[in-house]
């Protein structure tokens, strides 16, 4: 099985040794996205704005791979404060409809660049 590297300028450029996504067969593995604006490469201000940007970034990479967030089968969400769990659900509901993908929400000590939320996803396209 061959793999294809997915990249788009509609999401932040990688800030490390990774690709925005890798497509293997009909499965797409999206790298973690934090709330970076893809143009300024600066974090959005506040938890909700960062969370919206995270999902906008994931959406852009999914579309660059030829899919959409509706193709997501698994999400991992990382929070520096689990008190924001309900807000994540609220924002996520703007981007996903039933049947929802499988998901984990994990509390972490810190995230790159001082972000307060990060998410990655696995898509199955086709």
C-alpha positions as CSV (number, residue, x, y, z in Angstrom):
1,X,0.0,0.0,0.0
2,X,1.4,3.4,-0.9
3,X,1.1,6.5,1.2
4,X,0.5,10.0,0.2
5,X,1.5,13.1,2.1
6,X,-1.3,15.7,2.4
7,X,-0.5,19.4,2.7
8,X,-2.5,22.5,2.4
9,X,-1.8,26.2,3.0
10,X,-5.4,26.5,4.4
11,X,-4.0,24.9,7.7
12,X,-0.9,25.9,9.6
13,X,2.4,24.6,8.3
14,X,3.9,21.8,10.3
15,X,5.9,23.2,13.3
16,X,8.0,20.0,13.6
17,X,9.0,16.8,11.9
18,X,5.6,15.7,10.7
19,X,3.2,16.0,7.9
20,X,-0.3,17.6,8.2
21,X,-1.7,14.3,7.2
22,X,-0.8,11.0,5.6
23,X,-3.2,9.0,3.4
24,X,-2.8,5.2,3.2
25,X,-5.3,3.5,1.1
26,X,-8.7,5.0,2.0
27,X,-7.6,6.0,5.5
28,X,-6.3,9.4,6.3
29,X,-4.4,10.2,9.5
30,X,-4.6,13.9,10.4
31,X,-1.8,15.2,12.7
32,X,-2.7,17.1,15.8
33,X,-3.9,20.7,15.2
34,X,-3.7,23.5,17.7
35,X,-5.5,26.8,17.5
36,X,-2.9,28.4,15.1
37,X,-4.1,30.8,12.5
38,X,-2.7,29.4,9.2
39,X,-1.8,32.9,7.9
40,X,-0.2,34.5,11.0
41,X,0.9,31.3,12.6
42,X,-0.2,32.8,15.9
43,X,-2.6,31.2,18.5
44,X,-6.1,32.4,18.6
45,X,-7.1,34.2,21.8
46,X,-9.2,32.2,24.4
47,X,-10.4,28.6,24.6
48,X,-13.4,28.8,22.3
49,X,-11.5,30.6,19.6
50,X,-8.7,28.1,19.8
51,X,-11.2,25.2,19.7
52,X,-12.9,26.6,16.6
53,X,-9.6,27.1,14.9
54,X,-8.6,23.5,15.7
55,X,-11.7,22.2,14.0
56,X,-11.3,24.6,11.0
57,X,-7.7,23.4,10.6
58,X,-8.7,19.8,10.7
59,X,-11.5,20.5,8.2
60,X,-9.0,22.2,5.8
61,X,-6.7,19.2,6.0
62,X,-9.5,16.7,5.6
63,X,-10.7,18.6,2.5
64,X,-7.1,18.7,1.1
65,X,-7.2,14.9,1.4
66,X,-10.4,14.7,-0.6
67,X,-12.7,14.2,2.3
68,X,-14.5,16.1,5.0
69,X,-15.0,15.9,8.8
70,X,-18.0,13.7,8.1
71,X,-15.5,11.0,7.1
72,X,-13.9,11.1,10.6
73,X,-14.1,7.8,12.5
74,X,-11.9,8.7,15.4
75,X,-10.9,11.9,17.2
76,X,-8.5,12.5,20.0
77,X,-8.9,15.8,21.9
78,X,-6.2,17.0,24.3
79,X,-7.2,19.7,26.9
80,X,-5.0,21.5,29.4
81,X,-8.1,22.0,31.6
82,X,-10.8,19.3,31.6
83,X,-13.2,22.0,32.9
84,X,-13.5,23.0,29.2
85,X,-14.9,19.5,28.3
86,X,-18.5,20.9,27.9
87,X,-17.3,23.8,25.7
88,X,-15.5,21.3,23.4
89,X,-18.7,19.4,23.0
90,X,-20.5,22.6,22.2
91,X,-18.0,23.6,19.5
92,X,-17.7,20.1,18.2
93,X,-21.5,20.0,17.6
94,X,-21.0,22.8,15.0
95,X,-18.7,20.5,13.0
96,X,-20.1,17.0,13.4
97,X,-23.5,15.4,13.3
98,X,-24.7,12.0,14.2
99,X,-23.5,9.4,13.9
100,X,-20.5,11.0,15.7
101,X,-17.0,9.6,15.4
102,X,-15.4,7.7,18.2
103,X,-13.5,10.1,20.5
104,X,-11.2,10.4,23.4
105,X,-10.7,13.5,25.5
106,X,-7.5,13.6,27.5
107,X,-6.3,16.0,30.1
108,X,-2.7,17.0,29.6
109,X,-0.2,19.2,31.4
110,X,0.7,21.4,28.4
111,X,0.6,21.6,24.6
112,X,2.9,23.1,22.0
113,X,3.1,26.9,21.9
114,X,1.0,27.2,25.1
115,X,-2.2,26.0,23.3
116,X,-5.1,25.0,25.5
117,X,-6.6,22.4,23.1
118,X,-5.4,20.1,20.4
119,X,-7.1,17.5,18.3
120,X,-6.2,14.9,15.7
121,X,-8.4,12.6,13.6
122,X,-8.6,9.5,11.5
123,X,-10.8,9.6,8.4
124,X,-12.0,6.8,6.2
125,X,-12.8,8.1,2.7
126,X,-14.9,6.2,0.2
